Amino acid sequence: MTKALPLIAYPDLESRVNALENDGYVYLPKVINGEEIVELKAAMDRLDIIPESFDKHGTPENDGFLNKHINNAFNREITFLQYLDKPEVIEIEEAIHGKDCHVIGMTAWTTGPGRPDQTLHTDWLPISLPEDIVADPRVKIPVFITTCHYYLNDMYNELGPTNFVTGSHNSGRSPNGETEWKGGEERSIMCNAGDAVIFRSEVWHRGTANTSDENRYLLQVHYAHRMITQKFPPYLNKFQFNAGILSQATAQQHRLLGDHNPSNYD
């Protein structure tokens, strides 16, 4: 059984940004409340797949376990809109990616009993470098993409927590079968419903098997610098914003959805 990762709730923005840059992730307790958790889970249950948006809905009967993965959740129900710029999270994202950052994706993901282990991986490795180059104090690799995980269950081993290898983004590579880095082994995020974890795309992590008798609910929001493209399928102008939802969005939410001022390459 993998050990739990010590979860440190840093008190201020500077220390939270430092944790994300140095450890590869930062933990935020009690970001959403009990009422919001119930509301989010119900909204996720209501969503149906749009195949053109690359949504998936595997079932126990056909695939061995529930695997419901819905893209562009912000565009499906008004419930999801506030999670574009949830307090505590958005301050970190803007500090990391700049005041003109945007959301590049939002996925509502439900996995049921029988979901197997993933292998350790990076979501995206933008720059591959030798370790000694990454370790040089003159070199600072920008954080290109981050993901915020909103956990909607109290996590325990059987439910399939997310595992991280602390600091592994400093390896300059994807794990490729490795299970530790510099003696540090993977550890599990044993957080509570309503907690959030933000992590950078290069840190080694994986989802673990769900051997429980309940579904795991996870809302993922992906952020990046404005110059990195948004991933709102289907492409070639087939994706259309929901006018009713967009009309209720704030100016900041409009910007996070891509309503930017003119800049380079515009």
Backbone as CSV, one residue per row, in Angstrom:
resi,resn,N_x,N_y,N_z,CA_x,CA_y,CA_z,C_x,C_y,C_z
1,MET,0.842,-1.193,0.000,0.000,0.000,0.000,0.882,1.250,0.000
2,THR,0.604,2.171,-0.928,1.372,3.408,-1.022,1.079,4.305,0.171
3,LYS,2.117,4.944,0.689,1.945,5.845,1.823,1.274,7.139,1.381
4,ALA,0.632,7.790,2.350,-0.019,9.065,2.073,1.025,10.168,1.945
5,LEU,0.750,11.094,1.056,1.611,12.257,0.877,1.306,13.270,1.981
6,PRO,2.312,13.760,2.688,2.043,14.810,3.676,1.466,16.046,2.977
7,LEU,0.296,16.469,3.389,-0.377,17.593,2.752,-0.174,18.850,3.587
8,ILE,0.514,19.808,3.015,0.819,21.061,3.705,-0.056,22.158,3.119
9,ALA,-0.845,22.797,3.963,-1.701,23.899,3.531,-0.944,25.207,3.755
10,TYR,-0.280,25.684,2.721,0.504,26.914,2.851,-0.430,28.106,3.012
11,PRO,-0.050,29.079,3.863,-0.998,30.125,4.241,-1.079,31.322,3.299
12,ASP,-0.096,31.503,2.417,-0.072,32.717,1.611,0.270,32.388,0.163
13,LEU,0.009,33.352,-0.707,0.177,33.138,-2.141,1.619,32.826,-2.507
14,GLU,2.566,33.531,-1.933,3.972,33.312,-2.281,4.414,31.882,-1.980
15,SER,4.056,31.371,-0.811,4.466,30.011,-0.451,3.724,28.973,-1.288
16,ARG,2.505,29.272,-1.685,1.754,28.351,-2.542,2.390,28.269,-3.934
17,VAL,2.776,29.410,-4.462,3.448,29.430,-5.764,4.787,28.709,-5.683
18,ASN,5.528,28.932,-4.604,6.814,28.246,-4.425,6.628,26.731,-4.377
19,ALA,5.587,26.268,-3.693,5.331,24.827,-3.626,5.042,24.261,-5.010
20,LEU,4.245,24.974,-5.777,3.916,24.507,-7.123,5.160,24.448,-7.998
21,GLU,6.016,25.452,-7.871,7.232,25.486,-8.679,8.246,24.443,-8.230
22,ASN,8.379,24.235,-6.925,9.447,23.378,-6.405,9.022,21.928,-6.184
23,ASP,7.836,21.713,-5.611,7.355,20.348,-5.365,6.613,19.777,-6.571
24,GLY,6.061,20.670,-7.379,5.286,20.240,-8.539,3.792,20.298,-8.320
25,TYR,3.355,20.592,-7.097,1.928,20.640,-6.773,1.747,21.500,-5.522
26,VAL,0.511,21.922,-5.293,0.175,22.641,-4.071,-1.224,22.210,-3.638
27,TYR,-1.394,22.064,-2.335,-2.643,21.561,-1.742,-3.436,22.717,-1.151
28,LEU,-4.750,22.727,-1.429,-5.651,23.756,-0.916,-6.842,23.081,-0.242
29,PRO,-6.954,23.162,1.077,-8.077,22.514,1.760,-9.352,23.349,1.710
30,LYS,-10.489,22.660,1.690,-11.809,23.272,1.857,-12.060,24.420,0.881
31,VAL,-11.743,24.189,-0.378,-11.970,25.210,-1.397,-13.451,25.292,-1.758
32,ILE,-14.141,24.160,-1.726,-15.580,24.154,-1.988,-16.304,23.524,-0.800
33,ASN,-17.536,23.973,-0.574,-18.270,23.536,0.615,-19.181,22.340,0.317
34,GLY,-19.822,21.842,1.352,-20.637,20.647,1.221,-21.782,20.796,0.237
35,GLU,-22.446,21.943,0.256,-23.555,22.176,-0.673,-23.062,22.180,-2.118
36,GLU,-21.911,22.802,-2.350,-21.347,22.843,-3.699,-20.934,21.446,-4.172
37,ILE,-20.428,20.626,-3.252,-20.045,19.252,-3.605,-21.258,18.473,-4.097
38,VAL,-22.359,18.555,-3.351,-23.591,17.860,-3.746,-24.069,18.366,-5.106
39,GLU,-24.031,19.678,-5.289,-24.479,20.291,-6.540,-23.611,19.838,-7.717
40,LEU,-22.299,19.815,-7.514,-21.386,19.410,-8.585,-21.577,17.950,-8.982
41,LYS,-21.683,17.078,-7.990,-21.848,15.650,-8.289,-23.155,15.398,-9.042
42,ALA,-24.212,16.099,-8.652,-25.489,15.943,-9.349,-25.385,16.442,-10.788
43,ALA,-24.689,17.565,-10.978,-24.503,18.098,-12.331,-23.694,17.134,-13.189
44,MET,-22.659,16.538,-12.612,-21.852,15.570,-13.356,-22.673,14.345,-13.741
45,ASP,-23.556,13.919,-12.854,-24.420,12.772,-13.161,-25.382,13.081,-14.308
46,ARG,-25.798,14.340,-14.416,-26.773,14.712,-15.455,-26.155,14.793,-16.851
47,LEU,-24.859,14.999,-16.935,-24.228,15.233,-18.232,-24.267,13.989,-19.116
48,ASP,-24.611,14.202,-20.371,-24.539,13.151,-21.383,-23.367,13.444,-22.313
49,ILE,-22.835,12.401,-22.933,-21.670,12.598,-23.789,-22.056,13.274,-25.105
50,ILE,-21.111,14.050,-25.627,-21.149,14.569,-26.992,-19.940,13.954,-27.692
51,PRO,-20.128,12.931,-28.493,-18.979,12.229,-29.073,-18.024,13.144,-29.833
52,GLU,-18.558,14.167,-30.514,-17.708,15.079,-31.280,-16.771,15.878,-30.383
53,SER,-17.100,15.974,-29.098,-16.252,16.684,-28.130,-15.243,15.758,-27.465
54,PHE,-15.115,14.542,-27.980,-14.193,13.535,-27.453,-14.585,13.078,-26.050
55,ASP,-15.864,13.212,-25.714,-16.349,12.700,-24.434,-16.333,11.169,-24.455
56,LYS,-16.239,10.590,-23.268,-16.260,9.134,-23.137,-17.271,8.753,-22.051
57,HIS,-17.924,7.616,-22.246,-18.795,7.078,-21.197,-18.727,5.557,-21.250
58,GLY,-17.658,5.019,-20.672,-17.545,3.576,-20.557,-18.437,3.067,-19.444
59,THR,-19.007,1.901,-19.630,-19.928,1.322,-18.651,-19.378,0.007,-18.112
60,PRO,-19.825,-0.391,-16.925,-19.384,-1.688,-16.388,-19.725,-2.851,-17.314
61,GLU,-20.872,-2.754,-17.987,-21.313,-3.838,-18.859,-20.403,-3.985,-20.079
62,ASN,-19.980,-2.862,-20.651,-19.203,-2.904,-21.893,-17.704,-2.769,-21.687
63,ASP,-17.297,-2.105,-20.609,-15.882,-1.782,-20.436,-15.301,-2.275,-19.116
64,GLY,-16.132,-2.864,-18.279,-15.642,-3.394,-17.019,-15.745,-2.434,-15.854
65,PHE,-15.905,-1.144,-16.131,-16.047,-0.151,-15.059,-16.614,1.133,-15.647
66,LEU,-17.213,1.957,-14.784,-17.705,3.264,-15.197,-16.524,4.197,-15.440
67,ASN,-16.500,4.826,-16.605,-15.472,5.817,-16.920,-16.136,6.908,-17.750
68,LYS,-16.654,7.918,-17.051,-17.392,9.004,-17.698,-16.525,10.256,-17.669
69,HIS,-16.158,10.732,-18.848,-15.188,11.823,-18.981,-15.777,12.843,-19.947
70,ILE,-16.225,13.981,-19.416,-16.950,14.986,-20.192,-16.091,16.238,-20.335
71,ASN,-15.782,16.609,-21.579,-15.019,17.825,-21.855,-15.922,19.060,-21.856
72,ASN,-15.282,20.233,-21.794,-15.996,21.508,-21.896,-17.153,21.610,-20.901
73,ALA,-16.924,21.136,-19.682,-18.016,21.119,-18.701,-18.575,22.513,-18.449
74,PHE,-17.725,23.536,-18.536,-18.175,24.915,-18.319,-19.263,25.312,-19.308
75,ASN,-19.324,24.639,-20.439,-20.258,24.980,-21.508,-21.547,24.161,-21.455
76,ARG,-21.641,23.282,-20.460,-22.759,22.343,-20.411,-23.820,22.730,-19.385
77,GLU,-23.378,23.240,-18.242,-24.311,23.653,-17.183,-23.726,24.853,-16.448
78,ILE,-24.588,25.742,-16.020,-24.153,26.944,-15.308,-23.425,26.601,-14.013
79,THR,-23.704,25.438,-13.446,-23.065,24.993,-12.202,-21.550,25.067,-12.279
80,PHE,-20.990,24.767,-13.445,-19.537,24.654,-13.578,-18.840,25.997,-13.770
81,LEU,-19.596,27.046,-14.073,-18.985,28.317,-14.462,-18.077,28.885,-13.379
82,GLN,-18.501,28.808,-12.120,-17.730,29.421,-11.037,-16.377,28.749,-10.816
83,TYR,-16.208,27.531,-11.358,-14.947,26.817,-11.149,-13.871,27.221,-12.154
84,LEU,-14.209,28.172,-13.033,-13.176,28.796,-13.855,-12.257,29.663,-13.010
85,ASP,-12.822,30.329,-12.012,-12.040,31.307,-11.243,-12.377,31.232,-9.760
86,LYS,-12.362,30.040,-9.230,-12.649,29.846,-7.811,-11.604,30.589,-6.975
87,PRO,-12.028,31.344,-5.948,-11.063,32.013,-5.067,-10.052,31.033,-4.493
88,GLU,-8.856,31.497,-4.263,-7.667,30.752,-3.846,-6.992,30.091,-5.041
89,VAL,-7.791,29.483,-5.915,-7.209,28.834,-7.095,-6.780,29.868,-8.127
90,ILE,-7.661,30.804,-8.469,-7.366,31.729,-9.564,-6.175,32.628,-9.232
91,GLU,-5.992,32.971,-7.959,-4.839,33.805,-7.604,-3.526,33.082,-7.905
92,ILE,-3.488,31.790,-7.632,-2.289,30.996,-7.932,-2.087,30.904,-9.438
93,GLU,-3.154,30.641,-10.169,-3.037,30.486,-11.618,-2.540,31.771,-12.273
94,GLU,-3.039,32.909,-11.833,-2.593,34.174,-12.411,-1.161,34.497,-12.013
95,ALA,-0.767,34.105,-10.810,0.624,34.318,-10.396,1.579,33.457,-11.210
96,ILE,1.140,32.269,-11.581,1.979,31.336,-12.342,1.976,31.662,-13.831
97,HIS,0.795,31.872,-14.394,0.656,31.985,-15.850,0.451,33.414,-16.340
98,GLY,0.319,34.380,-15.429,0.125,35.760,-15.831,-1.332,36.188,-15.739
99,LYS,-1.531,37.486,-15.626,-2.880,38.036,-15.466,-3.752,37.817,-16.700
100,ASP,-3.119,37.497,-17.830,-3.877,37.262,-19.052,-3.968,35.769,-19.367
101,CYS,-3.842,34.931,-18.334,-3.923,33.479,-18.547,-5.346,33.079,-18.923
102,HIS,-5.485,31.844,-19.345,-6.829,31.356,-19.648,-6.964,29.877,-19.317
103,VAL,-8.203,29.436,-19.319,-8.511,28.020,-19.128,-8.374,27.327,-20.479
104,ILE,-7.664,26.197,-20.510,-7.534,25.465,-21.772,-8.428,24.227,-21.805
105,GLY,-9.078,23.923,-20.688,-9.999,22.799,-20.673,-10.622,22.614,-19.302
106,MET,-11.794,21.993,-19.270,-12.451,21.622,-18.013,-13.151,20.289,-18.235
107,THR,-12.781,19.292,-17.454,-13.364,17.963,-17.622,-14.005,17.483,-16.325
108,ALA,-15.197,16.955,-16.458,-15.905,16.309,-15.351,-15.683,14.808,-15.499
109,TRP,-15.076,14.191,-14.489,-14.599,12.814,-14.635,-15.110,11.966,-13.472
110,THR,-15.864,10.936,-13.808,-16.378,9.991,-12.817,-15.855,8.602,-13.150
111,THR,-15.233,7.949,-12.170,-14.711,6.594,-12.375,-15.277,5.672,-11.304
112,GLY,-15.714,4.496,-11.738,-16.364,3.573,-10.829,-15.497,2.412,-10.408
113,PRO,-16.046,1.535,-9.573,-15.334,0.336,-9.142,-14.836,-0.470,-10.344
114,GLY,-13.608,-0.952,-10.236,-13.008,-1.708,-11.328,-12.056,-0.908,-12.174
115,ARG,-12.034,0.419,-11.987,-11.076,1.239,-12.726,-9.660,0.771,-12.365
116,PRO,-8.805,0.448,-13.353,-7.476,-0.083,-13.050,-6.463,1.012,-12.742
117,ASP,-5.302,0.590,-12.265,-4.190,1.507,-12.046,-3.746,2.133,-13.362
118,GLN,-3.406,3.411,-13.318,-2.618,4.019,-14.377,-1.136,3.793,-14.066
119,THR,-0.295,4.042,-15.046,1.146,4.080,-14.798,1.561,5.531,-14.573
120,LEU,2.677,5.726,-13.884,3.188,7.078,-13.700,3.445,7.728,-15.055
121,HIS,3.059,8.995,-15.160,3.202,9.693,-16.435,3.285,11.192,-16.182
122,THR,3.638,11.924,-17.214,3.480,13.370,-17.224,2.313,13.688,-18.152
123,ASP,1.563,14.752,-17.846,0.494,15.148,-18.760,1.074,15.762,-20.028
124,TRP,2.140,16.543,-19.865,2.853,17.130,-21.003,4.241,17.527,-20.535
125,LEU,5.248,17.136,-21.292,6.634,17.501,-21.006,7.075,18.483,-22.085
126,PRO,6.930,19.789,-21.845,7.225,20.760,-22.901,8.701,20.854,-23.260
127,ILE,9.582,20.621,-22.269,11.024,20.713,-22.506,11.695,19.509,-21.861
128,SER,12.414,18.737,-22.658,13.182,17.602,-22.143,14.637,18.032,-22.001
129,LEU,15.179,17.899,-20.778,16.535,18.371,-20.497,17.261,17.387,-19.595
130,PRO,18.598,17.340,-19.668,19.366,16.554,-18.696,19.159,17.101,-17.285
131,GLU,19.192,16.218,-16.294,18.945,16.631,-14.908,19.896,17.720,-14.442
132,ASP,21.170,17.652,-14.853,22.132,18.637,-14.369,21.824,20.033,-14.903
133,ILE,21.194,20.104,-16.065,20.799,21.406,-16.602,19.630,21.961,-15.796
134,VAL,18.640,21.112,-15.527,17.479,21.543,-14.738,17.913,21.972,-13.343
135,ALA,18.930,21.296,-12.782,19.390,21.590,-11.424,20.224,22.861,-11.343
136,ASP,20.704,23.366,-12.477,21.519,24.584,-12.484,20.677,25.748,-11.962
137,PRO,21.118,26.441,-10.912,20.303,27.526,-10.338,20.049,28.674,-11.305
138,ARG,20.820,28.750,-12.372,20.588,29.802,-13.371,19.408,29.468,-14.280
139,VAL,18.957,28.227,-14.232,17.893,27.764,-15.128,16.579,27.652,-14.352
140,LYS,15.551,28.281,-14.872,14.217,28.141,-14.289,13.242,27.793,-15.410
141,ILE,12.703,26.586,-15.360,11.759,26.142,-16.385,10.389,26.748,-16.092
142,PRO,9.817,27.480,-17.030,8.483,28.039,-16.787,7.444,26.939,-16.551
143,VAL,6.414,27.296,-15.824,5.276,26.384,-15.659,4.327,26.658,-16.824
144,PHE,4.286,25.745,-17.774,3.523,25.980,-18.992,2.034,25.697,-18.809
145,ILE,1.709,24.575,-18.172,0.309,24.179,-17.978,0.141,23.659,-16.558
146,THR,-0.962,24.017,-15.931,-1.314,23.461,-14.623,-2.731,22.900,-14.680
147,THR,-2.975,21.962,-13.797,-4.314,21.384,-13.640,-4.741,21.530,-12.191
148,CYS,-5.976,21.959,-11.991,-6.563,21.977,-10.655,-7.529,20.809,-10.541
149,HIS,-7.259,19.923,-9.581,-8.163,18.817,-9.261,-9.058,19.234,-8.099
150,TYR,-10.353,19.250,-8.322,-11.316,19.422,-7.240,-11.822,18.032,-6.860
151,TYR,-11.488,17.600,-5.654,-11.892,16.270,-5.186,-13.272,16.361,-4.533
152,LEU,-14.186,15.513,-4.990,-15.564,15.552,-4.504,-15.904,14.368,-3.618
153,ASN,-14.895,13.558,-3.289,-15.040,12.455,-2.327,-13.972,12.597,-1.256
154,ASP,-14.249,12.073,-0.067,-13.176,11.848,0.902,-12.334,10.690,0.365
155,MET,-11.049,10.931,0.170,-10.218,9.936,-0.499,-9.657,8.917,0.491
156,TYR,-9.615,7.662,0.046,-8.998,6.568,0.801,-8.424,5.598,-0.223
157,ASN,-7.578,4.679,0.231,-6.809,3.846,-0.699,-7.676,3.120,-1.715
158,GLU,-8.782,2.547,-1.266,-9.598,1.732,-2.164,-10.323,2.552,-3.233
159,LEU,-10.504,3.841,-2.989,-11.241,4.677,-3.942,-10.375,5.113,-5.122
160,GLY,-9.069,4.938,-5.025,-8.194,5.271,-6.148,-7.669,6.689,-6.108
161,PRO,-6.881,7.033,-5.079,-6.328,8.384,-4.995,-5.318,8.665,-6.106
162,THR,-5.027,9.944,-6.310,-3.968,10.351,-7.225,-2.633,10.249,-6.500
163,ASN,-1.644,9.669,-7.159,-0.298,9.565,-6.592,0.643,10.536,-7.292
164,PHE,1.539,11.144,-6.508,2.544,12.059,-7.041,3.933,11.640,-6.579
165,VAL,4.938,11.956,-7.399,6.338,11.848,-6.995,6.846,13.273,-6.831
166,THR,7.023,13.691,-5.587,7.380,15.071,-5.277,8.672,15.481,-5.982
167,GLY,8.627,16.643,-6.637,9.813,17.206,-7.274,10.227,16.556,-8.571
168,SER,9.473,15.563,-9.037,9.896,14.787,-10.208,9.900,15.591,-11.503
169,HIS,9.222,16.740,-11.527,9.295,17.594,-12.717,10.709,18.103,-12.948
170,ASN,11.529,18.079,-11.882,12.924,18.512,-12.009,13.823,17.453,-12.639
171,SER,13.257,16.306,-12.973,14.041,15.271,-13.654,14.318,15.638,-15.105
172,GLY,13.473,16.498,-15.665,13.633,16.873,-17.060,13.144,15.832,-18.042
173,ARG,12.393,14.847,-17.561,11.942,13.760,-18.431,10.633,13.181,-17.901
174,SER,9.984,12.376,-18.735,8.851,11.567,-18.295,9.379,10.291,-17.654
175,PRO,8.581,9.612,-16.808,9.122,8.486,-16.032,9.526,7.273,-16.855
176,ASN,8.802,6.952,-17.933,9.184,5.821,-18.795,9.469,4.549,-18.004
177,GLY,8.547,4.209,-17.115,8.682,2.984,-16.332,9.311,3.168,-14.970
178,GLU,9.928,4.312,-14.720,10.508,4.579,-13.400,9.391,4.759,-12.377
179,THR,9.668,4.403,-11.138,8.667,4.514,-10.074,9.120,5.418,-8.931
180,GLU,10.328,5.978,-9.031,10.806,6.923,-8.024,11.796,7.871,-8.672
181,TRP,12.051,8.972,-7.968,13.034,9.936,-8.461,13.851,10.435,-7.272
182,LYS,15.168,10.282,-7.390,16.100,10.681,-6.330,15.703,10.089,-4.982
183,GLY,15.278,8.834,-5.003,14.908,8.141,-3.773,13.511,8.424,-3.293
184,GLY,12.836,9.370,-3.926,11.466,9.699,-3.534,10.464,8.848,-4.283
185,GLU,9.658,8.106,-3.547,8.655,7.242,-4.157,7.323,7.973,-4.272
186,GLU,6.437,7.400,-5.061,5.113,7.998,-5.196,4.351,7.931,-3.877
187,ARG,3.550,8.961,-3.647,2.721,9.056,-2.450,1.305,9.442,-2.864
188,SER,0.333,9.048,-2.054,-1.081,9.241,-2.394,-1.643,10.514,-1.776
189,ILE,-2.502,11.191,-2.551,-3.234,12.354,-2.060,-4.463,11.858,-1.294
190,MET,-4.379,11.869,0.017,-5.496,11.442,0.869,-6.183,12.690,1.431
191,CYS,-6.925,13.359,0.568,-7.559,14.607,0.966,-9.050,14.388,1.197
192,ASN,-9.723,15.441,1.575,-11.150,15.380,1.851,-11.954,15.972,0.700
193,ALA,-13.209,15.601,0.630,-14.109,16.208,-0.346,-14.119,17.721,-0.145
194,GLY,-13.981,18.445,-1.241,-13.921,19.900,-1.181,-12.520,20.455,-1.251
195,ASP,-11.513,19.594,-1.089,-10.120,20.028,-1.210,-9.721,20.082,-2.681
196,ALA,-8.653,20.823,-2.955,-8.134,20.926,-4.319,-6.623,20.751,-4.310
197,VAL,-6.098,20.263,-5.411,-4.657,20.164,-5.633,-4.372,20.721,-7.019
198,ILE,-3.450,21.668,-7.095,-2.996,22.205,-8.377,-1.621,21.621,-8.661
199,PHE,-1.406,21.124,-9.879,-0.101,20.559,-10.211,0.310,20.943,-11.626
200,ARG,1.628,20.953,-11.841,2.171,21.306,-13.145,2.238,20.070,-14.035
201,SER,2.224,20.272,-15.333,2.035,19.158,-16.267,3.198,18.182,-16.296
202,GLU,4.394,18.601,-15.824,5.565,17.725,-15.923,5.755,16.813,-14.721
203,VAL,5.018,17.033,-13.635,5.239,16.225,-12.431,4.719,14.807,-12.669
204,TRP,5.453,13.813,-12.189,5.046,12.420,-12.378,3.862,12.114,-11.458
205,HIS,2.825,11.542,-12.020,1.631,11.244,-11.231,0.843,10.133,-11.915
206,ARG,-0.130,9.607,-11.202,-1.016,8.597,-11.787,-2.279,8.463,-10.951
207,GLY,-3.342,8.032,-11.615,-4.534,7.610,-10.911,-4.385,6.151,-10.526
208,THR,-4.933,5.781,-9.379,-4.805,4.396,-8.915,-6.151,3.678,-8.991
209,ALA,-6.096,2.369,-8.805,-7.273,1.521,-9.015,-8.387,1.827,-8.015
210,ASN,-9.604,1.796,-8.511,-10.784,1.924,-7.655,-11.273,0.521,-7.310
211,THR,-10.952,0.086,-6.112,-11.398,-1.233,-5.636,-12.505,-1.102,-4.601
212,SER,-13.081,0.087,-4.504,-14.157,0.335,-3.542,-15.497,-0.042,-4.165
213,ASP,-16.572,0.347,-3.487,-17.907,0.128,-4.042,-18.599,1.457,-4.344
214,GLU,-17.813,2.532,-4.521,-18.406,3.826,-4.838,-17.685,4.479,-6.016
215,ASN,-18.358,5.458,-6.615,-17.782,6.198,-7.729,-16.931,7.351,-7.212
216,ARG,-15.825,7.595,-7.905,-14.972,8.736,-7.575,-15.304,9.884,-8.518
217,TYR,-15.568,11.060,-7.938,-15.917,12.254,-8.710,-14.762,13.248,-8.657
218,LEU,-14.373,13.740,-9.833,-13.243,14.657,-9.933,-13.543,15.696,-11.005
219,LEU,-13.409,16.966,-10.645,-13.503,18.040,-11.635,-12.096,18.550,-11.901
220,GLN,-11.704,18.554,-13.177,-10.373,19.016,-13.564,-10.494,20.320,-14.350
221,VAL,-9.706,21.326,-13.962,-9.651,22.581,-14.712,-8.194,22.826,-15.083
222,HIS,-7.945,23.001,-16.379,-6.588,23.140,-16.895,-6.341,24.598,-17.290
223,TYR,-5.203,25.142,-16.868,-4.855,26.541,-17.113,-3.521,26.638,-17.842
224,ALA,-3.330,27.763,-18.555,-2.061,27.992,-19.236,-1.892,29.478,-19.536
225,HIS,-0.660,29.839,-19.896,-0.371,31.165,-20.424,-1.218,31.396,-21.669
226,ARG,-1.555,32.622,-21.906,-2.433,32.953,-23.027,-1.928,32.392,-24.360
227,MET,-0.613,32.295,-24.548,-0.066,31.873,-25.834,-0.241,30.378,-26.093
228,ILE,-0.631,29.610,-25.089,-0.897,28.181,-25.282,-2.372,28.006,-25.629
229,THR,-2.627,27.228,-26.659,-3.979,27.140,-27.215,-4.978,26.507,-26.254
230,GLN,-6.219,26.933,-26.385,-7.313,26.320,-25.642,-7.771,25.049,-26.348
231,LYS,-8.186,24.057,-25.558,-8.566,22.749,-26.084,-10.065,22.553,-25.881
232,PHE,-10.849,23.152,-26.752,-12.303,23.056,-26.676,-12.816,22.313,-27.919
233,PRO,-12.790,20.984,-27.930,-13.292,20.263,-29.087,-14.827,20.288,-29.135
234,PRO,-15.407,20.088,-30.360,-14.768,19.781,-31.643,-14.157,21.025,-32.282
235,TYR,-13.202,20.808,-33.168,-12.400,21.892,-33.713,-12.916,22.367,-35.070
236,LEU,-12.150,23.269,-35.691,-12.505,23.892,-36.971,-13.860,24.587,-36.884
237,ASN,-14.008,25.387,-35.828,-15.182,26.236,-35.620,-16.463,25.458,-35.352
238,LYS,-16.330,24.176,-35.006,-17.523,23.390,-34.681,-17.949,23.588,-33.230
239,PHE,-16.993,23.923,-32.357,-17.355,24.230,-30.972,-18.034,25.587,-30.934
240,GLN,-19.134,25.674,-30.219,-19.845,26.935,-30.047,-20.148,27.136,-28.570
241,PHE,-19.874,28.333,-28.086,-20.191,28.634,-26.696,-21.706,28.643,-26.488
242,ASN,-22.117,28.160,-25.323,-23.513,28.196,-24.913,-23.867,29.645,-24.574
243,ALA,-24.707,30.248,-25.402,-25.001,31.675,-25.250,-25.641,31.984,-23.899
244,GLY,-26.493,31.090,-23.413,-27.147,31.319,-22.133,-26.169,31.335,-20.982
245,ILE,-25.189,30.432,-21.013,-24.167,30.401,-19.962,-23.231,31.590,-20.103
246,LEU,-22.807,31.881,-21.332,-21.862,32.974,-21.561,-22.447,34.308,-21.114
247,SER,-23.756,34.476,-21.252,-24.396,35.738,-20.859,-24.340,35.967,-19.354
248,GLN,-24.124,34.894,-18.575,-24.055,35.018,-17.118,-22.619,35.065,-16.596
249,ALA,-21.646,34.980,-17.496,-20.244,34.979,-17.087,-19.767,36.388,-16.773
250,THR,-18.877,36.493,-15.794,-18.273,37.775,-15.449,-17.210,38.136,-16.483
251,ALA,-16.697,39.371,-16.387,-15.632,39.803,-17.300,-14.405,38.905,-17.157
252,GLN,-14.069,38.538,-15.921,-12.914,37.666,-15.708,-13.155,36.286,-16.314
253,GLN,-14.350,35.763,-16.156,-14.668,34.460,-16.738,-14.649,34.515,-18.263
254,HIS,-15.103,35.629,-18.838,-15.007,35.803,-20.291,-13.553,35.725,-20.734
255,ARG,-12.674,36.404,-20.019,-11.252,36.378,-20.378,-10.680,34.978,-20.254
256,LEU,-11.042,34.271,-19.181,-10.542,32.907,-18.998,-11.045,31.969,-20.089
257,LEU,-12.176,32.300,-20.689,-12.713,31.498,-21.791,-12.163,31.929,-23.146
258,GLY,-11.314,32.977,-23.155,-10.632,33.336,-24.394,-10.917,34.711,-24.937
259,ASP,-11.664,35.540,-24.208,-11.980,36.884,-24.691,-10.855,37.830,-24.283
260,HIS,-9.751,37.772,-25.026,-8.544,38.522,-24.685,-8.484,39.857,-25.418
261,ASN,-7.701,40.776,-24.864,-7.359,41.998,-25.567,-6.333,41.674,-26.650
262,PRO,-6.215,42.508,-27.674,-5.230,42.253,-28.730,-3.814,42.170,-28.167
263,SER,-3.028,41.260,-28.730,-1.648,41.072,-28.282,-0.842,40.491,-29.441
264,ASN,0.345,39.962,-29.122,1.209,39.386,-30.148,0.457,38.347,-30.968
265,TYR,0.659,38.379,-32.263,0.097,37.431,-33.234,-1.402,37.603,-33.468
266,ASP,-2.035,38.577,-32.797,-3.451,38.827,-33.070,-3.581,39.684,-34.338
